[in-house]
Structure formats: structure tokens, C-alpha cells
């Protein structure tokens, strides 16, 4: 590592996943299993039905779409994806900084995802200049090879969170809700799905 890094901790069990690749692979596999997808659909869950259609079970994973039914808040996050062939990180790196604690996650083909801004805001608009500068400047302090990196995209969105930032699996009748994943996302998802499946079984 180059730059101002003075002290670091190595966590051998640290993990990360390429969520975009995961989405694509999952969609392909589920299509092969004849799972039906309906996109851009307004959803109302009431009396154990979706848009007045009955189902044996409903798994509600709407995130902030369920805010009217649950005490959720949005936590804004912004993330950048870079092509940086001069950087050779092979494991996720977390930069612990009082103002902008970020992570750098290596992806295939010399790509890196840099993110972790946490802004208590319901604003779901495009990424801001301030957050973008903080993310990219922090990455450069970790490795000078990011100076010539290419910015592939930058995205912003809202994470669904409860007041304690802990995820929750709950059930009312035939409706099982998985929500409040905050920043825990894909790492905790298998355990939460197992809880939901156990309620059906």
C-alpha cells in the first residue's frame, strides 16, 4: 500500500461479493427455472394479497417501498466503480477515517468499487460533488494508482434501515417480511432467507 497508511489490521475472513454479477447470474438461473418476473409494477400488500390477488405466501422484500407499513428510514449511500489497472489490491480494504470511512472492493478485470458514504437523508437524487470527491480522494490516499483510474459509473441510493440499523424478519399471516438490511446487505442475506424459509417449512 502507498500513501498515508500507518497502521492496518488484516481480517482473513473478510468477504465481498460483486453484486452486479450476482444479480445477472441469479436472474439467468431463475429464468431457467421458469420463475416469472414482473417489473415496474406498483404493489399493494393488504389482507394477505398482492394487488387483490391471493397467494399461499408473500415474501415482502420491498425495502423502503414498505415504509408506509414499517418504521423505516432511508440512509443515503453513494458508490463509484473504477477501472484501475495500476492498482493491485486483492482483498477488500476499509479506510477508517472520522469524516469518510470508505471501503475499496476489488472486482474482476481491474475494476474496483469504492463506497460507504452514510448520509441521514431521504434524498434519492444523483451523487453529489462533495461525496464523489471524498470517495475518490480517500481511494487515492490508499493507493496512488487510483490517480489514473477511469470512472466507469457513480451511483446513489437509499438503504432501508430501522432505528437500530439491524435487519428484521417478521410475519403477519401469510406475509413474511425481510427488511432493514441497512449496510449489511449480501453478507447477512443468506441467514435472513434461511429464517424466512424456516417459517414456511
MOUR-V865941 format. One record per residue. N is the residue number from 1. RES is the residue in three letters. BURIAL is # if it has 16 or more other C-alpha atoms within 10 Angstrom, else .. D_CENTER is the distance of its C-alpha to the mean C-alpha in Angstrom with 1 decimal. Layout:
BEGIN
N&RES&BURIAL&D_CENTER  N&RES&BURIAL&D_CENTER
END
This chain:
BEGIN
1&UNK&.&26.2  2&UNK&.&27.9  3&UNK&.&28.0  4&UNK&.&28.2  5&UNK&.&26.5  6&UNK&.&29.1  7&UNK&.&27.5  8&UNK&.&24.6  9&UNK&.&23.6  10&UNK&.&22.9  11&UNK&.&20.7  12&UNK&.&21.7  13&UNK&.&19.2  14&UNK&.&16.1  15&UNK&.&13.7  16&UNK&.&10.9  17&UNK&.&10.1  18&UNK&.&10.3  19&UNK&.&7.8  20&UNK&.&10.2  21&UNK&.&13.1  22&UNK&.&11.8  23&UNK&.&11.7  24&UNK&.&15.1  25&UNK&.&16.6  26&UNK&.&15.7  27&UNK&.&17.1  28&UNK&.&20.2  29&UNK&.&20.9  30&UNK&.&20.6  31&UNK&.&22.9  32&UNK&.&25.3  33&UNK&.&25.5  34&UNK&.&26.4  35&UNK&.&23.4  36&UNK&.&23.8  37&UNK&.&21.0  38&UNK&.&21.7  39&UNK&.&19.7  40&UNK&.&20.2  41&UNK&.&21.8  42&UNK&.&22.3  43&UNK&.&21.9  44&UNK&.&24.1  45&UNK&.&24.2  46&UNK&.&27.6  47&UNK&.&30.1  48&UNK&#&28.1  49&UNK&#&28.0  50&UNK&#&25.6  51&UNK&.&27.5  52&UNK&.&30.7  53&UNK&.&30.2  54&UNK&.&30.5  55&UNK&.&28.4  56&UNK&.&29.0  57&UNK&.&25.5  58&UNK&#&22.6  59&UNK&.&19.0  60&UNK&#&17.3  61&UNK&.&13.5  62&UNK&.&13.7  63&UNK&#&11.3  64&UNK&#&13.2  65&UNK&.&15.7  66&UNK&#&17.2  67&UNK&.&17.8  68&UNK&.&21.5  69&UNK&.&21.8  70&UNK&.&19.7  71&UNK&.&19.7  72&UNK&#&16.1  73&UNK&#&15.3  74&UNK&#&12.7  75&UNK&#&11.3  76&UNK&#&11.0  77&UNK&#&8.9  78&UNK&#&10.2  79&UNK&#&9.7  80&UNK&#&12.7  81&UNK&#&13.6  82&UNK&#&17.2  83&UNK&#&20.0  84&UNK&#&21.9  85&UNK&.&24.6  86&UNK&.&26.3  87&UNK&#&23.6  88&UNK&.&23.7  89&UNK&.&20.9  90&UNK&.&20.3  91&UNK&#&17.9  92&UNK&#&14.9  93&UNK&#&16.5  94&UNK&#&15.7  95&UNK&#&18.0  96&UNK&.&19.1  97&UNK&.&20.6  98&UNK&.&21.7  99&UNK&.&20.6  100&UNK&#&17.5  101&UNK&#&15.9  102&UNK&#&13.7  103&UNK&#&12.5  104&UNK&#&13.8  105&UNK&#&12.6  106&UNK&#&15.4  107&UNK&#&15.1  108&UNK&.&18.2  109&UNK&.&20.9  110&UNK&#&20.7  111&UNK&#&17.3  112&UNK&#&15.0  113&UNK&#&11.6  114&UNK&#&12.2  115&UNK&#&10.1  116&UNK&#&9.5  117&UNK&#&11.8  118&UNK&#&12.1  119&UNK&.&14.4  120&UNK&.&15.9  121&UNK&.&16.4  122&UNK&.&16.2  123&UNK&.&16.7  124&UNK&.&14.5  125&UNK&.&16.6  126&UNK&.&16.4  127&UNK&#&15.6  128&UNK&.&18.5  129&UNK&.&21.0  130&UNK&.&20.8  131&UNK&#&17.1  132&UNK&#&17.5  133&UNK&.&20.6  134&UNK&#&19.2  135&UNK&#&16.4  136&UNK&#&18.9  137&UNK&.&21.8  138&UNK&#&20.0  139&UNK&#&19.2  140&UNK&#&22.9  141&UNK&#&24.1  142&UNK&#&22.5  143&UNK&#&24.0  144&UNK&.&26.5  145&UNK&#&25.7  146&UNK&#&22.8  147&UNK&.&25.7  148&UNK&.&26.4  149&UNK&#&22.9  150&UNK&.&22.2  151&UNK&.&19.4  152&UNK&.&18.0  153&UNK&.&15.7  154&UNK&#&13.8  155&UNK&.&11.3  156&UNK&#&10.6  157&UNK&#&9.1  158&UNK&#&9.3  159&UNK&#&7.3  160&UNK&#&9.9  161&UNK&#&11.9  162&UNK&#&15.4  163&UNK&.&18.0  164&UNK&.&17.5  165&UNK&#&13.7  166&UNK&.&14.2  167&UNK&#&13.0  168&UNK&.&16.0  169&UNK&#&17.6  170&UNK&.&20.7  171&UNK&.&23.4  172&UNK&.&26.1  173&UNK&.&28.5  174&UNK&#&26.9  175&UNK&#&23.6  176&UNK&#&20.9  177&UNK&#&17.8  178&UNK&#&14.4  179&UNK&#&12.5  180&UNK&#&11.4  181&UNK&#&8.4  182&UNK&#&7.8  183&UNK&#&6.1  184&UNK&.&7.4  185&UNK&.&5.1  186&UNK&.&6.9  187&UNK&.&9.6  188&UNK&.&11.0  189&UNK&.&10.6  190&UNK&.&14.0  191&UNK&.&15.8  192&UNK&#&14.8  193&UNK&.&15.9  194&UNK&.&19.0  195&UNK&#&19.8  196&UNK&#&19.6  197&UNK&.&21.8  198&UNK&.&24.3  199&UNK&.&24.9  200&UNK&.&25.9  201&UNK&.&28.0
END
